[in-house]
């Protein structure tokens, strides 16, 4: 894999991670996660507030983790110059 492909992969990871984190923290993301996916598709009738909070925090953490992997890859590529 050449450096151009690695740079592209690192930028894709950074922006994908940020998109996941922003989606998890947004109101529209909360509506889609709680009302459409959890309540209607999975038919969960429990405490949706707590479940929504856990899912949102998980999406934010996973998004920043993916973005962090992309940032580390980008820094590693720049150190080799």
Secondary structure, 3 states (H helix, E strand, C coil): CCHHHHHHHHHHHHHHHHHHHHHHHCHHHHHHHHHHHHHHHCCCCCCHHHHHHHHHHHHHHHHHHHHHHHHHHHHHHHHCC
